[in-house]
Structures are given as structure tokens and as C-alpha cells.
Amino acid sequence: MKKKVFIALRMAGIAGQSKLAGIFRYLSERYGETPPWNIELMRTRFDVTSESVSNAINRGVDGFIASIPGIEDSLEDLAKNEIPTVLADMKPRAFENREKNIAFIHNSAADIGREGALYFLQQGIARSYAFLHAENKPYWSEARFAAFRDTLVDNGFWCNEIHSPEEALKLKKGTAVMAANDDTAFKLLDILNARKIKIPADFAVLGVDNDTIICENAKPRLSSIQPDFEAEGFMAAEILDTMMNSSSPMPVQKLYAGVKCIVRRESTAEISHAGRLVQKAIAYIDTHATKGINVSDVVAHLGCSRRLADLRFRQLQGRSILEAIVDKRLSAVRHRLVETRDMIDNIAMDCGFENPNYLKNLFKKRYSMTMSEFRKAGSLLKR
């Protein structure tokens, strides 16, 4: 007998469409041409009401998948029972105390923030960085910001945190801004355009979700991180299928999907010859910094004069090539201090510092604590 499955997905954008494609992909791979589900599809938040959810429960629905912001209040009756339920990119308060047959799936905020930072760093054309929160600073915006900031800090940069598009006007030119989502990025582009600020020459802007209606109609077209929405849909169908076929209620599940790709458009795409030169230098430093290289090695790799290399690097990065090498080495040191119990002298040598005492003094000056103190603090945070 086929299972009755209620699916609520916002079909107006790429997220809902891709999640539905993931659901159908699971059913096709698992069951072939005759999946054992009868699906009732709700396409907008206006379709999902308290009444429609209660009616589905009364009709004997076997499972729910929901992923539409703004329908949380309509799901209160569902939260009171143990009907197998999967919520994707939602965090309704009514489900906080439910302990059985509930799964939460999210796109990974850590992956999104990290990939956004790495994308800007690899471009090599920004002198400073900022993160623009979504309105009211929702939990996922904070999590994306934290990963974006931490990745930049690990690479020797600071990140400004702003809470409205208007605040971006206070930032200096040459800033790369990651917005929490495409809607927020679109608003920022509107404000920058109104002030006749050059994009991406003065401000590079990156969104999240790759909502093509927004991104393709932005001026200029908006670059965006595309979470792996299809993977979310696949996981949602798989875990719901498992719950519906289980002989006993299952405990709470929490699952995460990563980033599918970054779609590059004009809001970040302008890279000059100087930008490509700096990109090449950064890639070389990332790979070889801990192997004892110096500035001359980087310059030789670039195949240009040291004066030109230093000039372009300072223009676009706001720091010297030597400072970039040292920042990368210190990032490796911090990682080793927290993740291993290796001797500090061994860490120094492995990370490109020939003189351990020089590293110890530099570390204390840079972070206002000794390496041993940093290790202890890192260990406490991991508990």
C-alpha cells in the first residue's frame, strides 16, 4: 500500500525546485518507476495553513517534508504527534521538544561561510572584507558570518560585520562583501548603484542561494553561492522513507548538506592583470609557505620584478608578500597547536620557522598570549 506523503516546498525559486528534484531522484534510485508514495505537493506558504495540515493528519498522512519559511505556526498540530516529519532549512520553535520521528536538514552554514571567504581570497583583488547579515540577524546568518570571519582570520585578514546595506557605505573602497543571502545582496547592490559606486571595482558583492530570478536581474548580475539543495531533498526523502518504514519511532536526526558550486557573475568577476598576478602569488604561498620559502621564491614563481610584485600585492591585498607568508605560517601553527600534542619546537620547524624563539616572540606579540596558553584555550573550546 502506498504511503501518503505531504510535501511543502516553495517552488518559485531554485531551492525548492532542486529539493523536489532530489526527492524524486531518491525515489527513482530506490524504487524505479513505481515509487510507493502518493505525494500531495504544497507550493507556497499560503497553501500551508493550520487547517490544511490538520486535514492531512486526519486523513491519515504517513509523512511530512516541509521547507517553506513562514509556515511555522501552521505546523503546531504536526509538532504534537509522532508522524514522521522532515524539516529542511527550518527551525520551528514548536518542534523543540519533539523527540521522535523528526529530522532537521540544513545547508551547512560552516561550508557556505568558508567557501565564500576562500572565493574572495583566491580572487586576490580585495583589500578588506565584510559580511552583511540578513534582516533581524537569523541564526543561519550568524553561523555563516562566523565561518566567513574565521576563515579570513586564519588567512591573516579581519572581517567587518554589518547589519544593514546602508552600513556598507562606511566601508572603504576595495572591500569584498559577502551577504547572508541573495535578497540581502540585491538590496546592497541597489544602494551602491544609487550612490554610483563601481561594482566590483570598488565593492565586490557575493550572495547565497543562487536564486536566478534575483541574480540575473541584479545590476550588475549577482555572483552567488549555491548550496546543494538537491542533496537536501535526497536526504529528506531517504530519512523520511526510513522513518515511515521503521517498526518503532526513531530519535531526532540532524543532517547537513554542503555547497554545490559558486556561480560567478559580474558582481565579483572583474579581475585585472594585477589581480591575476596576485592570485598566482597567493596560490603559491598557500601551497609552499610552510616549506621555508621567502619573498624571492614567490617573485621567481611570478616571473616579474620584485618591485612590481610587491607593488601589486600591496595595492590589492593591503599587505606585503612577506606578511602573507608569515600569516599563512601562523595559521598552520595555530592549527597544529590545537589539533596535535606536538612539541612547540617541532611545530615551528614544520611550519617554516627555523628559529623557534623567533616564532614564540612573534606569536606572543601577534595574539597577546603564549603558544602554550593558546593551546590550552583551544583545548577548552573543543570540549
N, C-alpha and C positions, 0 to 999 in steps of 0.2 A: 504494500500500500504506500502511495506517495506521501511524503511529508509536506505539510503546509508551511510555507516559509514567507514571512513578511519582510520585505527589504525596502528601506527608506534611504535613497541616495539622491543628492542634488545633481540633477542631470544637465544643468545649464553650463557646467564647466568641465575642464579636463579631469579634475579629481574624481568626480562621481562617475563619469564615463569610463575612466580607467579602472576604478574599483569594480564596476559591474563587469568589465571585460575580464578581470582577474577571477571573479566569482564563476563566470561561465567557463573560463579556462580550467579551473579546478574540476568542475562538474564533467567537462568533456574528457579530461585526462583520467578522472577516477571512474566514470560510468559510461563513457562513449556517447552514443546518440540518444540514449533514453535515460537521462538522469532522474532519480526518484524524488524530485522536488516539484511541487506546484507553487510557483512564485507569484506573489502579489507585490507589484512594484509601486512604491510611492516616490514621486519625482521632485516634489518641492516641500518646503516646511509647512505650507498651507494645507497640504494633503494629510499631514500627520497631526491629528488632533487627539485630544483625550478620548473623544467618542470613537474615532476610527481604531485607536489602539485597543480600547475596551471591547469593541465589537469583534476584533480579531481574536482576542483572548477568549471571548465567549464562544466563538466558532470553533475553538479547539486548535488554534495555531500551534505548530510544533517548534518553531524557532523564529528569532528576530535577528536581522542585521540592520543597524542604523548608523548613518553618518551624515547627518544634516544639522549644522549649527542652528540653535534657536528652537529646537523641539523638545528640550529637556523637560519642561513642565508637562508635556503631553505623555511622557513615559512613566509617570509616577505609579500608575497601576501595574505596569510591567515590572517595576522595581520591587513590588511587594510579593512576587511569587518566584518560582524556580524554573520558569520556561527558559530553555537555552537561549542566551542573548549574547550578541557580539556588538560592541560599540567601537566604531573606528573614528579616531580623532575627535572624541567627545569625552567629557568628564562630568557627567551629571551628578549633582550632589545626592540625588535620591538613591543612587546605587552604591554609595559609600559603605553602607552596612550590609550589602548583599554579599554572601559568602559562597554561594553555589551557582553553578551553571551560568557564569558571567565571564566574558573575556573582553579585555580592553586592548585595542590595537592602535598604535600611534606611529606616525613617521618619526624617525629618530631626530630629535632636536640637536643632539650632540653631533650627528653626522652632518646635518644641514648647516649648523654654525661653523663647524670645522671646514667643510668644503667651500663655504663662502669665503672664509679667510684665506684659504690656500689658493683659491682662484684669483683673488686680488694680489696676493703675494707673488704668484707666478707671473702676473702681468708686469710687475715691476715698475708701474708708472705712478703709483700713489705716494704722496709724502706723509699722509696721515690717514686715519681710518675712523669710522663712526658706525654705530648701529642705531637705527631708528625703530623704536618699538611700535607695535600696533596700538590702536586706541585702547585705553584702560589697562594696558600692560598685562595681557592674559598670561597664564602660566607658561604656555608654549613660547611666547615671545621672550620671556625671561630666560628660559632654557636655551633658546637659540643664541641669545646675546651672550650668555656665559661661555658657550663653546666657541663662539666667534672671538670673544675677548681673549680667552685662554690660549687659543692658537696663535693669535697675534703676539701676545706677551711671550710665548715660548720662542718666537722668532725675533724678539727684540723691539717690538712696537707696542704702543699704547693704543687703547680704543676709547673714543668718546662715546658716551651714552646719551642719546637724545630721545625726547618723548613726544615731540610734535614736529611736523615738517618745517614749521617756522623757525625752530631752533637751529636747523641746518644752516640758516643764513649767517649764523655767528661763527661757523667753521671757516677755516682758512681754505683758500683755493688749493687744489691738488688733493682733496680728500676723496677717498673711496667710501661710499655709504652702502651698507647692507641694510635693507628694510626687512622687517619681520615677515611681510607677505607682499603680494603684488598690489593689492589695494592701497597699502600704505606707500609703496614705492611710486605708484601712479600719482598720488596726491603730492608727493615730494617733487616729482617732475613738473607738475603744474605750477608749483610755487617758484621753482628755479627758472622755468620758462618765462613766467611773468616778470621776473627780475632780469631777464635777458642774460642769464648765466649760462656759459657754454658747457654743454654736456656731450661727451665725457671729459673735455679738456680741463675744465675747472672742477667738475664734480662727476665722478663715475657712480652709477646707481645700479644696484642689483636687487631683484625681488626674489620671492619664493612662491612656488606653486606652478609656475609656467601656465597661468590661465591665458590662453592665446587671445581671447577677446580683449583682455586688458593689455597684454604685452604688445600685440600687433597694432593696437590703436594708440599707444602712448607716443609722445613726441619728445625725443626720438624713441624708437621701438625699444622695449624694455628687456634687458637680459634677466634671466630668471633661473633659479634652481628648481628642478623638477623632482620632487620626492617620488619614490617608487610606489605610486598609488595602486598600480596593478598588483604588485606583491601584497599590498594590504588587503585587496579584495580576495586574492587567492587564499591568504592566511585566514581571513574571516570565514570563507566558505569551508575551509578544511577544519577549523576548530569547531564551527557550528555543527558540521556533519558528525564530528567525533562526539560532541555533547549529546546530540539527538539520538545517537545510536548506543550511547553508554547505558549500562544496566543500572548505574547509580549516579546521582548528581556529582559533578566534577567541581573541584575547588577553583577559586579565582585564577584566571590566566592573564598575563601581561606580555604582549608581543610588540616587536618594533620592526619597522621596515626602513631601509636605508634610502640613499639618494640614487636616482636613476641616471641623471645627467645634469649638466648646466647648459642651458640654451643661450648662446651668446648672440646678442643683438647690439644695436648702435649705442645703447646707453653705457656700455663699457668697452666697446670694440676698438676705439682709436688707439693704435699703437704705432708710434713713430720709429724711425731707425734707432733713435736713442733708447726707446723703450725696449726694442728687441735686443739691443746690446746689454741692457741691464738684466733682462730676463735670462740671457745666456750666462751672465755672471752669477746670478742668484742660483741657477740650477747647478752650476759648478761648485759653488760654495756649499750648497745643501749636501752634495754628494761627498765632498772632499775636505770639509772644514776640520773634521776630527783626525785627519791623516797628516797633519803637520804642514799644510800649505801656507804660503804667505801671499802678500799682495802681488808680487812679481809672477807667481804661478797663475793667478787669476788673469792678469794682464796678458800673459803669454797665451792663455787659452782663448782670450778675446781677439788676439791678433791686431791690436791697435796700440797707440801710445799710452803710457801710464797717465799722462796729463789728461788725455781725452777720457780714459776710463774713469778716473777719479772725478772729473768734472761732471760727466753724465750721471754717474752713480749718486753724487751728492744732489744734483738737480732733481732727480726723480725719487730718491729714497730718503733724502734728508740726513744721510749719514755716510761715512766713508766705507770703502771696501774693507779696510781693516776692522772697523767696528762691526760690520756684518759678519765677518769671520768669527770674531770674538763672541758675538751674540749667539751664533749657531753653536759654538763650542759650549757656552754656558748653558744653553738649552739641553744639550746632551749630558752635561754634568748634573743638572737638576734631576733629569730623568733617572740617571744611574743612582743618585743618592737615595731616591725614594723607592725605586724598584729593585735594588740589589743591596746586599750587605758587603759589597766590595770595599777594600781598603781605599781611603781617600787618595793616597799617593798613586795607586793603580788607576783610579778613575781619572786623575789628572793626566797621566801619560796616555791613556786610551782615548781621551777626548781632545788631544792635540796640544796640551800644556806640558812643555818639557820641564818646567820648574814648578813643583807642587806648591812651594811657598808663595810664588807669584800668584797662582790661582787662589790660594787661601786668602791673600790680601785683597785681590780683586773681588772675590765673592763677597767678602765682608763689606767692602765699600759699596758694591752694587746693591746688595739685598739687606744690609744692616743686620746681618746675623751670620754666624759662622756656618760652615758646611755641616758640622755635626748638629747644630741647632736646627738647620733646615731639614736634615734627615729625620730628626725626632718629630718635628712638626708635621712633616709629610706622612710619617707612620701613623700619627694620631688621627689624621684626616681620613686615612684609608680604613680605619676600624669601623 
